[in-house]
Amino acid sequence: MESAPKLGVKIRIIDVRESSEFERAFAEAARRSEAVVVLADPIIRMHKQKVVALAAKHRLAAIFPFPDFVEAGGLMAYGPDFVVLFRHAADYVDKILRGARPADLPIEEPTRYVLSVNLKTARSLGLTIPESILLRADEVIR
């Protein structure tokens, strides 16, 4: 958030606590912004289709935390690779079942992130995704 002003970007936070607030939040975002970053949250995850549809309805470029949002029609996703995270979780379970104390195990942060791009959605929004992004993407939906 500290870098935003240096880049000429203004950040506005729109808090949503339940799914009934999605429409209001996206309408407000559309009035005040050109793009949104949708954060990982159980409510948002449960209503993935609705969230993706509202971003499209309000013609907002949106980046999501999980690749399946892109598969559902979202523009982009950037987040941890859950396959790797689940493998690490299995390693932790194995260590615990073999007698390790959970408190003694190190806390790990994700080291592998996945970038997904939906070019169909980009076209519908009138956006051109730079080739440099497409070359870095792990998944591109054409």
C-alpha positions in Angstrom: 0.0 0.0 0.0 3.0 2.3 0.5 3.9 2.0 -3.2 0.5 3.0 -4.5 0.9 6.8 -4.3 4.3 6.6 -5.9 2.7 4.8 -8.8 -0.2 7.2 -9.0 -2.6 4.5 -7.8 -5.3 5.4 -5.2 -6.4 2.4 -3.1 -10.0 2.3 -1.7 -11.1 -0.5 0.6 -14.6 -1.7 0.3 -15.5 -4.0 3.2 -18.0 -6.8 2.6 -19.1 -9.0 5.4 -21.9 -11.0 3.8 -23.0 -11.9 0.3 -26.0 -9.6 0.4 -23.4 -6.7 0.2 -21.7 -7.8 -3.0 -23.9 -5.8 -5.4 -23.5 -2.6 -3.4 -19.7 -3.2 -3.2 -19.3 -3.7 -6.9 -21.5 -0.8 -7.8 -19.5 1.4 -5.5 -16.2 0.1 -7.0 -17.5 0.8 -10.5 -18.3 4.4 -9.6 -15.0 5.0 -8.1 -12.5 2.6 -9.7 -11.4 1.0 -12.9 -10.2 -2.3 -11.3 -10.6 -4.3 -8.1 -8.5 -6.8 -6.2 -10.7 -9.4 -4.6 -9.1 -10.8 -1.5 -9.3 -14.4 -0.3 -12.3 -14.8 2.0 -14.6 -17.8 2.8 -17.7 -15.8 1.8 -16.2 -14.7 -1.5 -15.0 -18.3 -2.2 -18.5 -19.7 -1.5 -20.1 -17.2 -4.0 -17.4 -17.3 -6.7 -19.9 -17.3 -9.6 -21.8 -14.3 -8.2 -18.6 -12.3 -7.6 -17.2 -13.0 -11.1 -20.6 -12.1 -12.6 -20.7 -8.8 -10.7 -17.2 -7.9 -11.8 -18.3 -8.5 -15.4 -21.7 -6.7 -15.0 -19.9 -3.6 -13.7 -17.1 -3.9 -16.3 -14.4 -4.0 -13.7 -11.0 -5.5 -14.3 -10.7 -7.8 -11.4 -7.8 -9.9 -10.0 -8.8 -12.8 -7.8 -6.8 -15.0 -5.3 -7.5 -18.4 -6.9 -7.2 -19.7 -10.5 -10.7 -21.3 -10.5 -12.1 -17.7 -10.5 -10.5 -17.3 -13.9 -11.9 -20.6 -15.1 -15.3 -19.2 -14.0 -14.8 -16.1 -16.1 -12.7 -13.8 -14.0 -10.0 -11.7 -15.6 -6.9 -12.7 -13.7 -5.8 -14.6 -10.6 -2.6 -14.5 -8.7 -2.0 -16.6 -5.6 -0.3 -19.5 -3.9 -0.1 -22.8 -5.7 -2.4 -24.9 -3.7 -1.1 -28.2 -5.0 2.3 -27.3 -3.4 0.6 -26.1 -0.2 -1.4 -29.3 0.2 1.7 -31.4 -0.4 3.4 -29.4 2.4 0.4 -29.9 4.6 0.6 -33.7 4.0 4.3 -33.5 5.1 3.3 -31.7 8.3 0.6 -34.3 9.0 3.2 -37.1 8.5 5.6 -35.5 10.8 3.0 -35.0 13.5 1.8 -38.6 13.2 5.4 -39.7 13.6 5.6 -37.8 16.9 6.7 -34.3 16.1 5.2 -31.6 18.2 3.2 -29.1 16.1 4.7 -26.2 18.1 8.2 -27.3 17.1 7.4 -27.3 13.3 8.4 -24.2 11.4 5.8 -21.9 9.9 6.2 -21.8 6.2 5.1 -19.3 3.7 4.2 -20.1 0.1 7.1 -20.0 -2.3 5.3 -20.8 -5.5 2.6 -18.6 -6.9 0.3 -19.1 -9.9 -0.8 -16.5 -12.4 -3.9 -17.2 -14.5 -5.3 -14.9 -17.3 -8.6 -15.2 -19.1 -8.2 -13.5 -22.5 -12.0 -14.0 -23.3 -12.8 -11.8 -20.3 -10.1 -9.3 -21.3 -11.6 -9.0 -24.8 -15.1 -8.5 -23.3 -13.7 -5.6 -21.2 -11.9 -4.1 -24.1 -8.5 -4.8 -22.5 -5.3 -5.9 -24.0 -3.1 -8.0 -21.7 0.6 -7.2 -22.3 2.6 -10.0 -23.9 5.0 -9.8 -20.9 2.2 -10.9 -18.6 1.0 -13.7 -20.9 4.6 -15.1 -21.1 4.7 -15.2 -17.3 1.3 -16.7 -16.9 1.0 -20.3 -15.8 -2.4 -20.6 -17.4 -4.0 -18.6 -20.2 -7.6 -19.1 -21.2 -8.1 -18.2 -24.8 
